[in-house]
Amino acid sequence: MDAWFVSFAIASSLLLAGGGALLLVGYINTLPAALSMGWRLALPVLVLPVAGPLWFAWTRGEDFRRARYQLIGAIVLLALATALILGLGPFFAERLVAEMVEAAKMR
């Protein structure tokens, strides 16, 4: 294990944790308001986990500006984490497997 792998693991973990937390907070901010406005507006929020709350916050104007920013930030952070994992994950996996093969040959 080297410093590049540790930084990759920390960066991807922090991006996933931050995106997940923002997604939960944005969802928690929009769900009660959507339920209080009736089932016709609450059904997309309940059925579509990311797009539903974002649609609801976007159509309600300035009242849900913070929730809208939280959901957009969550999508951006999760997209960055996905790109990082899919882009660099195979590279680090190959290196770790090569190191394990070398260690097995040494025995």
For each residue, the residues with C-beta under 8 A, 3 or more apart:
1: 5 6 96
2: 5 6
3: 6 7
4: 7 8 92
5: 1 2 8 9 92 95 96
6: 1 2 3 9 10
7: 3 4 10 11
8: 4 5 11 12 84 88 92
9: 5 6 12 13
10: 6 7 13 14
11: 7 8 14 15 84
12: 8 9 15 16 81 84 85
13: 9 10 16 17
14: 10 11 17 18
15: 11 12 18 19 77 78 80 81 84
16: 12 13 19 20 77 78 81
17: 13 14 20 21
18: 14 15 21 22 77
19: 15 16 22 23 73 74 75 76 77 78 80 81
20: 16 17 23 24 74 78
21: 17 18 24 25 74
22: 18 19 25 26 70 71 73 74 77
23: 19 20 26 27 50 70 71 74 75 78
24: 20 21 27 28
25: 21 22 28 29 70
26: 22 23 29 30 53 54 57 67 68 70 71 74
27: 23 24 30 31 45 49 53 71
28: 24 25 31 32
29: 25 26 32 33 57 64 66 67 70
30: 26 27 33 34 45 53 56 57 64 67 71
31: 27 28 34 35 42 45 46 53
32: 28 29 35 36
33: 29 30 36 37 56 60 64
34: 30 31 37 41 42 45 46 53 56
35: 31 32 39 42
36: 32 33
37: 33 34 41 42
38: 41 42
39: 35 42 43
40: 43
41: 34 37 38 44 45 56
42: 31 34 35 37 38 39 45 46
43: 39 40 46 47
44: 41 47 48 51 52 55 56
45: 27 30 31 34 41 42 48 52 53 55 56
46: 31 34 42 43 52
47: 43 44 52
48: 44 45 51 52 55
49: 27 52 53
50: 23 53 54 71 74 75
51: 44 48 54 55
52: 44 45 46 47 48 49 55 56
53: 26 27 30 31 34 45 49 50 56 57 67 71
54: 26 50 51 57 58 68 71 72 75
55: 44 45 48 51 52 58 59
56: 30 33 34 41 44 45 52 53 59 60 64
57: 26 29 30 53 54 60 64 65 67 68 71
58: 54 55 64 68
59: 55 56
60: 33 56 57 63 64
61: 64 65
62: 65
63: 60
64: 29 30 33 56 57 58 60 61 67 68
65: 57 61 62 68 69
66: 29 69 70
67: 26 29 30 53 57 64 70 71
68: 26 54 57 58 64 65 71 72
69: 65 66 72 73
70: 22 23 25 26 29 66 67 73 74
71: 22 23 26 27 30 50 53 54 57 67 68 74 75
72: 54 68 69 75 76
73: 19 22 69 70 76 77
74: 19 20 21 22 23 26 50 70 71 77 78
75: 19 23 50 54 71 72 78 79
76: 19 72 73 79 80
77: 15 16 18 19 22 73 74 80 81
78: 15 16 19 20 23 74 75 81 82
79: 75 76 82 83
80: 15 19 76 77 83 84
81: 12 15 16 19 77 78 84 85
82: 78 79 85 86
83: 79 80 86 87
84: 8 11 12 15 80 81 87 88 89
85: 12 81 82 88 89
86: 82 83 89 90
87: 83 84
88: 8 84 85 91 92
89: 84 85 86 92 93
90: 86 93 94
91: 88 94 95
92: 4 5 8 88 89 95 96
93: 89 90 96 97
94: 90 91 97 98
95: 5 91 92 98 99
96: 1 5 92 93 99 100
97: 93 94 100 101
98: 94 95 101 102
99: 95 96 102 103
100: 96 97 103 104
101: 97 98 104 105
102: 98 99 105 106
103: 99 100 106 107
104: 100 101 107
105: 101 102
106: 102 103
107: 103 104
